Amino acid sequence: MAHPFFTRHTIKNCFQLSLLLTILFYVGCISEANAQKNPGKFSFVAEAGIRASYEMWGGGLSAWTYRSFGKQQKFMTGLGIRHTSHFSNNRNYITAPARFTSDEKNLDTLMLSGSIHSLNLALDLRYRLNSTFALGFNIDLLGLSFGPKQKGKLKEFTAMAEPTKFNFLLVDDNDIGTVNSEFYLTFGFSEHLAGKLAFSYLYTEFTTDKKYIAGIDNNRYRNKAMGLATSLQYCF
C-alpha cells in the first residue's frame, strides 16, 4: 500500500507547484541578467547516467548547454538533448488522456513488460551553491519515442502496443508520450568532472494498435513512476 503522503492528488499538486516555481525562477534569472547587464557565461556538459524505480530501470546520454546569469554567475539556465532508455517489468499503464482521468469509470489498465527509448529537448534550471555543489531541476519539453511492439494484458484482451511516438509537455495528465523530470544535486570532483544524484519523476506511455474497450475512445495508456537516478557529467 502506498504511503498516504504519495497520493495522486499530492503528487499532482507538487508538480504543478514545481512548474510554477520553474517559470518564476526562469523569469527571475532573465530579470537579474537584464538588471546587471551581464553578458553571461556559456558552458557545455555531456552526461551519462542510470535510473531505477520499482520494476523499472534505464539509463541514457544527454548533452547540455548552459548560460550563467547574475553578478556572481550562480544562476544557470540550460537546454539539452536527452536520450533515455526505459525498461519495465509487469507494470500497469492506466488510461492516459486527460478527458478520461477525472472519472474512474473510464479508467482501464494495460499490463505489460516493455521498453521505450526517448529523445527529447529538455529545459534545465540550476543554482550554484558554491564551487562544488549545485541544486537544479530539469524537465523534458518535446521529442520522439520509439521501441518494439509488445504484447500486454487489457481486461480479457491480449493487446498489441508500442511507444507513443510524439512527446509533449502539456502539464500533468495533458502530457503526451514519455516525459522525464528531475530534482537534483551535483557535486564537482574536479574542474571538468562532476557527479549528480537525482529524484526522478517519469511518465511513459504506450499506444495500442486499436481501441479495445467498447464505448471508450482510447488507445493511450500511461505509467507514472518515481525513482532515483545518478550520473556522471563532463564539463567542457
Summary of the structure (lengths in Angstrom):
residues: 236
radius of gyration: 19.2
end to end distance: 45.3
largest distance: 63.7
contacts: 767
relative contact order: 0.18
helix: 18%
strand: 58%
